[in-house]
Amino acid sequence: MQVFCLGESAPQPVGTAVTIGAYDGVHLGHRALLSRLTSQAAALGVASAVVTFDRHPATVVRPESAPLLLTDLEQKLELLADCGIDLTLLVPFDRGRADETAEEFVTEVLVDALAARLVVVGEDFHFGHGRKGNVALLAELGARHGFDTEGVPLDADAGSPVSSTRIRALVAAGDVAAAAALLGREHEIRGQVVHGDGRGATELGYPTANVAVPDGIALPAVGIYAGHYQRPDGSRHAAAVSVGRRPTFYEAANPLVEAYLLDFDGDLYGEEARVAFTTRLRDEQRFGSVGELVAQMDRDVLAARAALAGGT
């Protein structure tokens, strides 16, 4: 998949089938739409293209209520590539872009940059200043500029559309299994392994990878989880994962992600980690002594093994 930014040197397609959106999570609803896009592109003999943004538009338009993200930009691009997309156009989103009219966006991005022949979007799609653009306006502008427009419903689960908002709520509640069912994969966070307090290896007997997750990424609710840790070499390890505040020792200001890799002995410091959440095991607890905490950690590791048996 080719990735380029608006305004940079870019391929000059003879025509494209295009979709537009934040595509946070690239969930099953997105994937159904992208499958429709790639099949339509093949039928037309043109490239499939995704127009997305270098940041979530809400961080500019309404930063006080911008959502936590299911995927960072790198992961989103990887997932789009996995869907067979030919081109992704990254549009820098700033205040000027937020004030751009729908008509200006269509001319600059869809017509001039991508030579769109077909635009496929969700049926509730809105764009442009004040979200005044919609599928009907796209169809009207398409008739003027020579592209067709198709609004499609996102896949439904239990009668409700699959949406990033719905999945974020499940992650925030700690229901990572239900979130995975809508994502089509386990929810994953990424970050560098950094030095922590050092208690895991010395005092507790469970050395953990302390993963520094960037701000703005959706973490599961505080608790203990069974999951997987992927190293930069691609190796994937079963893990017991804590998202917590270390209440037995002190109350951390923000939740910390710590992964104990089952049956692993090695140095993880400094590497870029990927931690995926399979199932929630329990709530976080405060213990009266280190011994009580270690005994519970023993049980957590056994529970993680059982939960992951056959799926590691």
C-alpha positions, 0 to 999 in steps of 0.5 A, a space after each residue: 500500500 502506498 501512503 502519501 500526504 496531501 500536498 506531497 509528491 504523490 502518484 497520479 492515478 488515472 482514477 480511484 474508488 475512494 472512501 473517507 473517514 477517521 477509520 479508528 480501529 479498522 473494525 468489522 464495520 470498516 472492513 465490510 465497507 473496505 471490502 466493498 470498496 476494493 471489489 468496486 475498484 477492481 470492477 472499474 479497473 482503478 486503484 482503491 484509496 482511503 482518505 484519512 487524517 493525521 490525527 482525529 478531527 475531534 482533537 482540533 474541532 472539540 479537543 475537550 471531548 475528543 475520544 481516546 483512540 483504538 489505534 495509533 496512526 502506524 497501526 491504522 495504516 497497517 490494518 488498512 494495508 491488510 485490507 488490500 487498499 492500494 493507496 492511503 492519502 493522509 490529510 493534515 487536519 488543523 484549524 484551517 482544514 476544519 473550516 474548509 467547506 465540503 465543496 472545497 474538500 471534494 475539489 482538492 482531495 477527491 477530484 484534484 488529488 485522487 481523480 475519484 470515479 467512485 466514492 464509497 462511505 458509510 450512510 451516516 457520513 458527514 464532512 466539511 465545516 460544521 459537518 454540513 457535507 453528507 452522502 446527498 451532497 457527495 452525490 450532487 458534487 459527484 454528478 458535477 465532477 464525474 464520480 459516483 457516490 455510494 452510501 453503505 450501512 456498517 455491519 450490524 451486531 445484535 441489531 446495532 451498527 458496529 462503530 468505533 464509539 461502541 468499541 471504545 465503550 466496551 474497552 473502557 468497561 474492560 469488556 475486551 472480549 466483546 470489543 475483540 468480537 467487533 474489532 475482528 482482533 484483540 484490542 492492542 496497545 503499543 509503547 516502549 518498555 521503560 524502567 519501573 519501580 523494580 519490585 516485580 523482579 526483586 520483591 514479587 518474583 514476577 518481572 514485568 514489562 512496563 509499557 509506556 503507552 502514549 497519551 490519547 490511546 484507549 486503555 482497558 479499565 483498571 484490572 488484570 487481564 490475560 493477553 499477549 505480548 508481541 516483540 519487535 522480532 514478531 514473536 508472540 508470548 502469552 502474558 498476564 497483564 495489569 492495567 492499574 495504579 499499584 494500590 498496594 504500594 501507592 496510588 499512581 496518578 494514571 493507570 500503568 500497563 505491566 505485562 508478565 510474559 509467561 515462560 520467558 526470561 530475557 531483557 525487554 527494556 527499550 523495545 517497542 512492545 505490542 500488548 493485546 488483551 484477550 479476556 479480563 480476569 479480575 478487578 484490581 485490589 489493594 492487599 494488606 501485605 506483599 505476601 497476599 499480593 504475591 499469592 494472588 499473582 500466583 493465581 492470576 498467572 494460573 488463570 491467564 494460562 487457563 484462559 489462553 490455553 490453546 490460543 497462544 
